[in-house]
Amino acid sequence: MSSPATASPIDTGILLEAGTNEAELLVFHVRGKRFGVNVAKVREVLPIEGFTEIPKSDPAVDGLIDIREAVVPLVNLERYLFGDPGDTDSKSQDSLVLLEFNNEQIAFRVQAIERIYRVSWKNMLPSPQLGNEATPVTSILRQEQGLVPLLDFESICANIGLGCSISSIDSVPKEDSLERSHMPIVFADDSRMICEMIRDSLVEAGYTSVKGFSDGQDAWNYIEPLAKHSTTENIHDRLACIITDIEMPRMDGLSLTKKVREHPVLGNVPVIVFSSIATKDNEKKGVQVGASFQVSKPHYDDLVATVGKALQ
């Protein structure tokens, strides 16, 4: 199997039109198992040509690696997911996948690159509850070749203390208006960790009517019936604001935003896109589907401040 030199969403040409509910996934192997990542996060796939070990770093971190004059952490996915893989220096055929999300670049060591697949989010299943809240999987692609878990790289990085610094909830602006604090807010994100942080941030800010969902389809199934018993004048009493991630199983955030904007009753409800892939291209797609605001993860203080603006 050959490794692509780069895997940027610009090169692949997918999702030039926003709201198609499609994505491209890079599938790779770790200890013989297949895993996936959204190509929108992928900067490059490269051979590993040496790294510098860092004393007292997390056991899952091989060290630092120099990539095009940028020094980035190298995370050993096999060690993180399955335990000690043994002598990593002997794995000369391993590759690294350089990802960029939350405005950070982090490299991940994998054993083999399979290929890039164009998929519909409809074929993505929500990650099941396995009795372990720390399971680093956001969703699962169902293929004829088998199931492909999509890894929750934000949670992985948070668990080993790399990048992805999270704004303290203590810095979240408080909402003094009792009337606005009771306005109903709906949010959707497929990461359990992010869902908890969004909810905690909103509650800390004084918002008491908050409802969360693990994907865009569940959020839409809740939102659409609200509109059947509302008008454009009173819909805000039942739904004042929507916060959505982009990457989600069954229905992504851009498709959810597009559905809201095209609905005759929901069309004026503010939609905030809260995403870890806040690139210029994705910002353009957010504008295409009518997002009111776009906020980059993991800035929860900015998110709450933006909710305040949206509710004015």
C-alpha positions as CSV (number, residue, x, y, z in Angstrom):
1,M,0.0,0.0,0.0
2,S,1.3,3.4,-0.9
3,S,1.2,6.4,1.4
4,P,-0.2,9.6,0.0
5,A,2.3,12.5,0.2
6,T,-0.4,14.8,1.3
7,A,-4.0,14.5,2.1
8,S,-5.4,18.0,2.4
9,P,-9.1,18.6,1.7
10,I,-8.0,21.1,-1.0
11,D,-6.1,18.4,-2.9
12,T,-8.9,15.9,-2.8
13,G,-11.5,18.3,-4.0
14,I,-14.3,16.9,-1.9
15,L,-16.9,19.0,-0.2
16,L,-16.3,22.0,-2.4
17,E,-20.1,22.3,-2.0
18,A,-21.0,22.5,1.7
19,G,-23.9,20.6,3.2
20,T,-23.6,17.4,1.1
21,N,-23.2,15.3,4.2
22,E,-20.1,13.7,2.8
23,A,-16.5,13.5,3.9
24,E,-13.2,11.8,3.0
25,L,-11.6,9.5,5.6
26,L,-8.0,8.4,5.7
27,V,-8.0,4.7,6.9
28,F,-4.8,3.5,8.6
29,H,-3.7,0.4,10.5
30,V,-2.5,0.1,14.1
31,R,-1.5,-3.3,15.4
32,G,-3.4,-4.8,12.4
33,K,-6.6,-3.0,13.2
34,R,-8.2,-0.4,10.9
35,F,-8.9,3.1,12.2
36,G,-9.9,6.4,10.4
37,V,-9.6,10.1,10.6
38,N,-11.3,12.9,8.6
39,V,-9.0,14.1,5.8
40,A,-9.9,17.7,6.8
41,K,-7.6,17.1,9.8
42,V,-4.7,15.6,7.8
43,R,-1.8,17.7,6.7
44,E,0.7,15.1,5.5
45,V,1.6,11.4,5.7
46,L,5.3,10.9,6.0
47,P,7.9,8.2,6.8
48,I,9.4,8.5,10.3
49,E,13.0,9.6,10.0
50,G,14.1,9.9,13.6
51,F,12.8,11.7,16.6
52,T,14.1,13.2,19.9
53,E,12.9,11.6,23.1
54,I,11.7,13.9,25.9
55,P,12.4,12.9,29.5
56,K,9.3,12.3,31.8
57,S,6.9,12.7,28.9
58,D,3.7,10.6,28.8
59,P,4.5,7.0,27.8
60,A,2.4,7.3,24.7
61,V,4.6,10.2,23.4
62,D,7.7,8.9,21.4
63,G,9.2,12.4,21.5
64,L,9.5,15.4,19.2
65,I,10.0,15.4,15.4
66,D,11.0,18.1,13.0
67,I,8.6,18.5,10.1
68,R,9.3,21.3,7.6
69,E,10.9,23.5,10.3
70,A,8.1,22.9,12.8
71,V,8.8,20.8,15.9
72,V,5.7,18.7,16.8
73,P,5.0,15.9,19.3
74,L,5.0,12.3,17.9
75,V,2.3,10.2,19.6
76,N,2.6,6.4,19.4
77,L,-1.0,5.3,18.7
78,E,-0.2,1.6,19.2
79,R,1.2,2.3,22.7
80,Y,-1.8,4.6,23.5
81,L,-4.5,2.2,22.3
82,F,-3.0,-1.2,23.1
83,G,-0.1,-0.8,25.5
84,D,3.6,-1.1,25.1
85,P,4.5,-2.0,21.4
86,G,8.1,-2.9,22.3
87,D,11.1,-1.4,20.5
88,T,9.7,1.4,18.4
89,D,13.1,2.0,16.8
90,S,12.8,-1.3,15.0
91,K,9.6,-0.4,13.3
92,S,11.2,1.1,10.3
93,Q,8.1,0.8,8.1
94,D,5.9,2.9,10.3
95,S,4.5,6.1,9.0
96,L,3.4,9.3,10.7
97,V,0.1,11.1,10.1
98,L,0.5,14.8,10.7
99,L,-2.8,16.2,11.9
100,E,-3.9,19.8,12.5
101,F,-6.9,20.5,14.7
102,N,-7.7,23.0,17.5
103,N,-5.0,25.2,15.8
104,E,-2.3,22.6,16.8
105,Q,-0.2,20.3,14.8
106,I,0.5,16.8,16.2
107,A,2.0,13.7,14.6
108,F,0.7,10.2,15.2
109,R,2.7,7.0,14.5
110,V,0.8,4.3,12.6
111,Q,1.8,1.0,11.0
112,A,0.3,1.3,7.6
113,I,-1.7,3.6,5.4
114,E,-4.6,1.9,3.6
115,R,-6.3,4.6,1.4
116,I,-8.7,7.5,1.4
117,Y,-12.4,6.7,1.2
118,R,-15.2,9.1,0.2
119,V,-18.1,8.4,2.5
120,S,-21.5,9.6,3.5
121,W,-22.0,10.5,7.2
122,K,-25.2,8.5,6.9
123,N,-23.0,5.4,6.9
124,M,-21.3,6.5,10.1
125,L,-22.7,5.0,13.3
126,P,-22.5,6.7,16.7
127,S,-20.0,5.2,19.0
128,P,-21.7,2.7,21.4
129,Q,-21.6,3.0,25.2
130,L,-19.0,0.4,26.2
131,G,-18.9,1.1,29.9
132,N,-15.8,3.2,29.5
133,E,-16.2,6.9,29.2
134,A,-12.6,7.2,28.1
135,T,-13.0,5.1,24.9
136,P,-11.4,7.4,22.3
137,V,-13.9,6.7,19.5
138,T,-16.4,9.3,18.2
139,S,-18.1,7.2,15.5
140,I,-17.8,4.1,13.4
141,L,-17.8,3.7,9.6
142,R,-19.7,0.7,8.3
143,Q,-18.1,-0.8,5.2
144,E,-18.2,-4.1,3.3
145,Q,-14.6,-4.6,4.4
146,G,-15.6,-4.2,8.1
147,L,-16.1,-1.5,10.7
148,V,-13.7,1.4,11.0
149,P,-13.6,3.4,14.3
150,L,-12.9,7.1,13.9
151,L,-10.6,8.1,16.7
152,D,-11.3,11.0,19.1
153,F,-8.0,12.7,18.7
154,E,-9.0,15.7,20.9
155,S,-9.7,13.3,23.8
156,I,-6.4,11.4,23.1
157,C,-4.4,14.6,23.3
158,A,-6.2,15.9,26.4
159,N,-5.6,12.6,28.1
160,I,-1.8,12.8,27.6
161,G,-1.5,16.5,28.1
162,L,-0.6,17.5,24.6
163,G,-1.7,20.7,22.9
164,C,-5.4,21.3,22.7
165,S,-5.3,23.6,25.7
166,I,-8.8,24.1,27.0
167,S,-10.0,27.4,28.3
168,S,-10.9,27.3,31.9
169,I,-14.5,27.3,32.8
170,D,-13.7,29.9,35.4
171,S,-13.0,32.3,32.5
172,V,-16.4,31.7,31.0
173,P,-18.4,35.0,31.1
174,K,-21.4,34.9,33.4
175,E,-24.9,35.7,32.1
176,D,-26.6,38.2,34.3
177,S,-29.9,38.3,32.4
178,L,-32.5,35.9,33.9
179,E,-34.6,36.1,30.8
180,R,-31.8,35.2,28.5
181,S,-30.4,32.5,30.8
182,H,-33.7,30.6,30.4
183,M,-33.6,30.7,26.6
184,P,-33.5,27.1,25.2
185,I,-30.1,26.1,23.7
186,V,-29.5,22.9,21.7
187,F,-26.0,21.6,20.9
188,A,-24.6,18.6,19.0
189,D,-21.2,17.0,19.2
190,D,-20.0,13.4,18.9
191,S,-17.3,13.7,21.5
192,R,-18.5,12.9,25.0
193,M,-15.7,15.0,26.5
194,I,-16.6,18.0,24.3
195,C,-20.3,17.6,25.1
196,E,-19.6,17.7,28.8
197,M,-17.4,20.8,28.4
198,I,-20.1,22.6,26.3
199,R,-22.8,21.8,28.8
200,D,-20.7,22.7,31.9
201,S,-19.6,26.0,30.2
202,L,-23.2,27.0,29.4
203,V,-24.5,26.1,32.8
204,E,-21.6,27.9,34.5
205,A,-22.5,31.0,32.4
206,G,-26.0,30.9,33.8
207,Y,-27.9,29.2,31.0
208,T,-30.4,26.7,32.5
209,S,-32.2,25.3,29.5
210,V,-29.6,23.3,27.6
211,K,-30.1,20.1,25.6
212,G,-27.3,18.1,24.0
213,F,-27.1,15.4,21.3
214,S,-24.3,13.1,20.0
215,D,-25.0,13.7,16.3
216,G,-26.7,16.0,13.9
217,Q,-29.5,13.6,13.1
218,D,-30.6,13.3,16.7
219,A,-30.5,17.1,17.0
220,W,-32.6,17.5,13.9
221,N,-35.1,14.9,15.1
222,Y,-35.6,17.0,18.2
223,I,-35.5,20.4,16.5
224,E,-37.9,19.7,13.5
225,P,-41.0,18.9,15.6
226,L,-40.5,22.1,17.6
227,A,-41.0,24.0,14.4
228,K,-44.3,22.2,13.6
229,H,-45.9,23.8,16.6
230,S,-44.3,27.2,16.2
231,T,-44.1,30.3,14.0
232,T,-41.2,32.4,12.9
233,E,-42.4,34.9,15.6
234,N,-42.4,32.5,18.6
235,I,-39.9,29.7,17.6
236,H,-37.2,31.4,19.8
237,D,-39.3,30.6,22.9
238,R,-38.7,26.9,22.1
239,L,-35.3,27.1,20.4
240,A,-33.2,30.2,20.9
241,C,-29.8,29.0,19.6
242,I,-28.1,25.9,18.1
243,I,-24.4,25.0,18.6
244,T,-23.0,22.3,16.3
245,D,-19.8,20.5,15.6
246,I,-19.0,19.8,11.9
247,E,-17.8,16.1,12.1
248,M,-20.7,13.9,13.4
249,P,-22.1,10.5,12.4
250,R,-25.4,10.3,10.4
251,M,-25.6,14.0,9.8
252,D,-22.7,16.5,10.0
253,G,-23.0,20.0,11.3
254,L,-22.9,21.7,7.9
255,S,-25.9,19.6,6.7
256,L,-27.7,20.4,10.0
257,T,-27.1,24.1,9.5
258,K,-28.3,23.9,5.9
259,K,-31.5,22.2,7.0
260,V,-32.2,24.8,9.6
261,R,-31.6,27.7,7.2
262,E,-33.8,26.2,4.5
263,H,-36.7,25.6,6.9
264,P,-39.5,28.2,6.7
265,V,-39.9,28.5,10.5
266,L,-36.3,27.7,11.7
267,G,-34.6,29.9,9.2
268,N,-33.8,32.8,11.6
269,V,-32.6,30.7,14.5
270,P,-28.9,31.5,15.2
271,V,-26.5,28.6,14.5
272,I,-23.0,28.6,15.9
273,V,-20.5,26.2,14.3
274,F,-18.0,25.0,17.0
275,S,-15.3,23.0,15.4
276,S,-11.7,21.8,15.7
277,I,-11.2,22.1,12.0
278,A,-11.6,25.9,11.8
279,T,-9.7,26.3,8.5
280,K,-10.4,29.0,6.0
281,D,-12.0,26.4,3.7
282,N,-14.3,25.2,6.4
283,E,-15.1,28.7,7.4
284,K,-16.2,29.3,3.8
285,K,-18.4,26.2,3.9
286,G,-19.9,27.5,7.1
287,V,-20.8,30.8,5.4
288,Q,-22.2,28.8,2.4
289,V,-24.7,27.0,4.6
290,G,-25.6,30.1,6.6
291,A,-23.9,29.7,9.9
292,S,-24.4,32.7,12.1
293,F,-21.1,32.5,13.9
294,Q,-18.0,30.1,13.8
295,V,-15.9,29.4,16.9
296,S,-12.7,27.3,17.1
297,K,-12.4,24.6,19.7
298,P,-11.5,24.4,22.5
299,H,-12.3,28.0,23.4
300,Y,-15.3,27.6,25.5
301,D,-15.1,31.2,26.8
302,D,-15.4,32.4,23.2
303,L,-18.3,30.0,22.6
304,V,-20.3,31.4,25.6
305,A,-19.5,34.9,24.6
306,T,-20.7,34.2,21.1
307,V,-23.9,32.6,22.4
308,G,-24.5,35.9,24.2
309,K,-24.1,37.8,20.9
310,A,-26.4,35.3,19.1
311,L,-29.2,35.8,21.7
312,Q,-29.1,39.6,21.5
